[in-house]
């Protein structure tokens, strides 16, 4: 596969993944959350709050707010991210509209509660598990549903803060706004909606982080084999993975041997094990989980360097001693 074909394939895969995530989100929100008037976070939740209070269509509020936030996405995240965000915004707009048309209504004109009356909390759990997973699918395919996701993506680009934590802070403010809508009833009724909203926030963002961490989890392989060259060549060519060769020495046998060190995504483990077994079924392999892998092909290091340190040249260079001589007194003291 050429480079151009690979780029087209990856882009097409991203858009398919984003679409599947949006379909899951729209279905879960309309089936499990909307009939029970459950408050959620994000722009969709803000649109739902306005809909519950005024009857203004959810998809219309969603579109108005997102059009304003797209300017921020263009400046910080760039055109590539913006194109997928525009696609996601318009797709979710039509999906929400279409899903509400398909939802059955009772004689009073209210959406039918799929789980039955009085099952608000159970519907909340099921719906938020699906919506949180759907948001993770969208983010894993380099997309965004717009709104507060844009804010979370902007913060995540420059800070090593999880998307769920950023969304939780923003959602806290959105859900708390229910107290300012007298249409929701007295103080206790509004407090009830806010508490339920906080539950949706916790469940949805927990699922978001959980699904994303599963996909991003990395592992380390240590491979001991006499056919290390064939294994390294197969992994490097067929999987396009970097391989590090270390020098090893057996204590018991006293023999020198080469050790392959590989860092890979967890979902690549089966393919690596398959290659190893095909080449050397007797190879000794150690696999371990790693907390984080940063650099080319993995996550980017998101730690800011203070400007005063950036301006210092040769900060970590050891100053040479005068006349090319070392300070024996300092060495002795050390």
N, C-alpha and C positions, 0 to 999 in steps of 0.2 A: 504494500500500500504506500503510495507516494505521500509526500508531505501535504500537498494540496488536498488529496482525497482524505487524509487523516483529519485535517482541519474541518473539512465539510462534515465528515462523520461525527466528530466531537460536537460540533455546533448543532447538528440535527439531533443527536442524542440528548443534548441539553434541553432543547425545545420540547422534545417528547416527554422528558422527565418533568419539566415545568408544567406541561399541560396535564399530565396525570396527577401531579400534586394539587393543581388548582381544581380539577374535577372532584378529587377527594375532599378538598376543603369546602367547596360549595355544597356538595351533597351532605356532608356532616353538619355544617352550620344550619342548613335549611331544614333538615330532617329532625335533628336532635336539640338544637338550641333555639331556633326561631319560634316554634310553636309554644314553648314554655316561657318565652320572653326572658331568657337568661342573658344577662349582661356579660359581655366579653371585652377584652382589650383590643388595641389596635384601631385602625381606621374603620375596619368592619364593625367592631364593637361600638365605636363612637357613632357610626351610621345607624346601628341598631338602636342605640339609646334615643337618638333623635326620632327614629321611626316609632318606637314604643310611645314616646311622649307626644309627637305631633302627627304621625301618620305619613310623614314625608318618606318617599321610597328610599330603601337602603342603597340600592345601586347608584342612585343619583347623587346622594351625599358622598358616597365612596369615590365617585369619579371627580367631583368638585375638589375635594381635599387632595386627592392624588395629583391632579393637574398642577396644583400649587407647589407640591413637594418635588415634582420632577425637575424643577430648576436646581434644587440642591443636588439631586443625583447627577445631573449633567456636569456640574462644576467639580464635584469631589470624586465620583465613581467613574466617570468617563462614558464615552458613547457606547462601548460594548455592553457595559452593565445597563445603560439607559435603554438600549433597544430591547433587551429582554424584560426590563421593568415595564416598558410601554406595552409590550406584548402581553405580559401577565396582567396588567391593570385592565386592559380592554377585554381580555379573555375572561377574567373573573367577573367583570361587569356583566357580560352576557350570560355567563354561567349562573350567577346569582339570580338574574332576571328569569332565565329559563327554568331554574330549579323551583322558583316560587310559583311559576305557572303550572308546573307538574304536581305541586303539593296539593293533596285533597283538602277540602274545607268542609266544616260541619254546617248545620242549618243556620247558625248565628254568624257565619262568615269568618270564623276563626280557623286557623290551620289545625288539622287533626293531630292530636298528640299520639305519636306512634306507640310509645310505651304505656299509654293510658294516663288518666288524671292522677295527680299526687306523686308522680315519679320524676319530679324535677331534678333531684340530686343524681339519680341513676342516669338520666338523660344527659346531665352535665358531664359526668365521668366518661360516658361512651363518646359523646360528641367531642370533648376536648382531647381525648386520646387520638381521635382521628384528625382533628384540625392541627394539633401539635405535630403529628407525624407528617401531615401534608405540608406544613411550613418547612419542616426539615428536608423533605424531598425537593422542594423548590430551591432552597438555599444550597443543597448539595449539587444541584445542577446549575449553579452560578446564576441563579435568578432571584427575583424578589417579587412579593405580592404588592409592593408599593407601601405607602403610608409609613407607619412606624418601622417597618422592615428596612426602609431606606435609612432611617436614623440609626438603627442597629448595625446595618452594614457599614455605614460611615464610621461609627465608633470602632467596630471590629477591625476595620482596615488599618487603624493606627494604634490600637490598644489591644493587649492580650486579654480581652474581656469577652466572655461567652455571649453569644447572641441572646440566649435566654435571660441573662442578667440585665442586659440593656432593655429588652422588651418588657421585663417585669417592672422596671422603674417607670417606664412610660405608661404602661398599662395601669399602674397604681393611680396615676393622676386621672386617667380617662374613666376608670371605674368609680373613683371617688366623686366624679362630677354628678353622679346620680342623686346626691344629696340636694343638688340645686334645681331639680325638676319636681315641682309640686304635683305634676300629673301622675307620679308614681305612688301617691297616697301620703299618709302621715309619716312621721319620723320613723316608726317601727317598720313600715312597709319599705321605705327607702333603705333603711339599714339592712333589711333582709336581702334586697337586691345587691347591695354593695358586698355583703358577706359572700353571697353566691358568686358575685363577680370575682372576688379575690380567690375563690376556689378554682374558678376557670383559669385564672392567671397562673396559679401554681401548677395545676395539672397540665395545661397546654405547654408551658415553658419547660416543665420537667421532661415531657415527651420530646420536645424540640431538641433539647440538649442530649437526651439519651440516644435518640436515633442518629444525630450527627456524630456523637462520640463513637458509636459503634462503627460507623463508616470510616471515621478518621483514625481509628485505633491502629497502631503500628506494632510490628514484631521484629525481633532480631534473630537471625539464623547464624549459628556457628556450625560449619560443615567440615568434618574430618574425613577425607577420602584420598586414596591414591590416584583417583581419576579427577583430581581437582580442576585440571585444565579443561577437561571436557565439560564438567559441570559449570564452571565459570563461563565458558564460551556459550553454552546453551542458554543460561540465564541472561547473559548480556545481549545475545542476538535475538532470541525468541521472545523474551519479556522486556527487552530494552531496559534492563536494570543494571545499576552499577554494582560492582563486586570488589571487595577489598581482600587481598591475599596477605595473610599474616604468617610469620615464621613461628612454628611450634616445635617443642622438644618433649618427647615422652619420658617421664621420670622412670618408669619401670623398664621399658624397652630400650631406652637410651637412644632412640632413633629420632632424627629430624623429619618433620613433615610440614606440609602447608595446610593452613586453616583458612577457609573462606568465611568472610563476615559479610552478611547481607542485611540491609534494613529495607523492609517492605511493608505495604499495607496488609492488614490482617486478611482481607478478602482475597489476597494473592497467594496465601499460604498453600492452598490445595494445589495450585499450578506449580509452585516451586517444589513441593514434595513429589509431585508426579514426575518432574524432570529428573530429580535426584534418583528416584527409584528406577527409572528407565536406564540411567547411565551406570549407577552403582548401587544395587540393592543392599550391599553390605556397608554402606556409608554410615558413619556415626553423626547424628544431627541433633543439635540442641536448639530449641525454639523458646524464646522468652518474650514477654510483653514489655514494652517500653512506655514510659510516661509521655514522652513527646519527642518528635523528630523534626528538626528545623533545618532548612536549607533547600537546595535545588531538588525539585520533585516532591517536596513535602511542605509543611507549613512555613510561613515566613516569620522571621524573628521580629516581634512587634514591641521592641523596647526602645524608648527614645534616649538619645545621647544628649546630655546638656550642651548648650552652645559653647560654654566656656571650655568644655573638654574637646569639642570639635575644633576649636581654634588653636589648641595647643599642638604643636608639631613635635614628633618624636617623643611622645609622652612616656612611652614605655621603654625607650632606648636606655641602655646602661651607659652613663657617661664614661668615656675613657680616662684612665689615670694619666697624670702628667708624665711626659717623657716615655710613654709606653710601658710604665712599670705599674704593677699592682700594689695595693696598699697592704703590706704584710701584717701591719698592726690590726687592721680591720678584720683580716682573715683569721688571725689568731684569736681575736675577741669573739668572732662568730663560732 
